[in-house]
Amino acid sequence: MLTLRELPAQVSELASQILQLRGEMRAEFSGVRQEIRAGDELTRNDLRTEMRSLHEETLTQMRILHEDVIGRIALLQEGRVNRRKPRR
């Protein structure tokens, strides 16, 4: 069993261990936060790249559809012009 005389030394030892633990935890949490930031940045970059790609694909599809619509309108107008010509 411990004597009261040994108690201050053990409390001091425990306080020292707690301070060491706090320092180690601070360093580890800092490292984890840095890893999370790096992962977040990679995710943001990947999303930006994918969004640009999708945007370009959408623009390409829009151009194709626009050209298709213009072509169909031209065909419809040709049909109207051909119908209006008088028959002889």
C-alpha positions in Angstrom: 0.0 0.0 0.0 1.2 3.5 -0.8 2.2 5.9 1.9 1.2 9.5 1.8 4.8 10.5 1.2 4.8 8.7 -2.1 1.6 10.3 -3.3 3.0 13.7 -4.4 5.6 12.0 -6.6 3.0 9.7 -8.2 0.7 12.7 -8.8 3.6 14.5 -10.4 4.4 11.5 -12.5 0.7 11.2 -13.6 0.6 14.9 -14.5 3.8 14.4 -16.6 2.2 11.5 -18.4 -1.0 13.5 -19.0 1.0 16.3 -20.5 2.9 13.9 -22.7 -0.3 12.3 -23.8 -1.8 15.7 -24.6 1.2 16.6 -26.8 1.0 13.3 -28.7 -2.7 13.7 -29.2 -2.3 17.2 -30.4 0.3 16.1 -32.9 -1.8 13.2 -34.1 -4.9 15.3 -34.5 -3.0 17.8 -36.4 -1.7 15.1 -38.8 -5.2 13.8 -39.2 -6.5 17.3 -40.0 -3.8 17.7 -42.6 -4.7 14.4 -44.2 -8.3 15.3 -44.3 -7.5 18.7 -45.9 -5.3 17.0 -48.5 -8.1 14.5 -49.3 -10.6 17.3 -49.5 -8.5 19.1 -52.0 -8.1 16.0 -54.1 -11.8 15.5 -54.0 -12.4 19.2 -55.0 -10.0 18.9 -57.9 -11.6 15.6 -59.1 -15.0 17.2 -58.9 -13.9 20.3 -60.8 -12.4 18.1 -63.5 -15.5 16.0 -63.8 -17.8 19.0 -63.9 -15.7 20.6 -66.7 -15.9 17.4 -68.7 -19.6 17.1 -68.2 -20.1 20.7 -69.1 -18.1 20.3 -72.3 -20.2 17.1 -73.1 -23.4 19.0 -72.5 -22.3 21.9 -74.8 -21.4 19.4 -77.5 -24.8 17.7 -77.2 -26.5 21.1 -77.3 -24.7 22.1 -80.5 -25.6 18.8 -82.1 -29.3 19.2 -81.1 -29.2 22.8 -82.3 -27.8 21.8 -85.7 -30.4 19.1 -85.9 -33.3 21.5 -85.2 -31.9 24.0 -87.7 -31.8 21.2 -90.3 -35.3 20.1 -89.6 -36.6 23.7 -89.7 -34.9 24.0 -93.1 -36.6 20.8 -94.3 -40.0 22.0 -93.1 -39.5 25.4 -94.9 -38.5 23.6 -98.1 -41.7 21.6 -97.9 -43.7 24.7 -97.5 -42.0 26.4 -100.5 -42.5 23.3 -102.7 -46.3 23.3 -101.8 -46.7 26.9 -102.6 -45.4 26.6 -106.2 -48.3 26.7 -108.6 -48.8 23.6 -110.7 -48.9 24.0 -114.4 
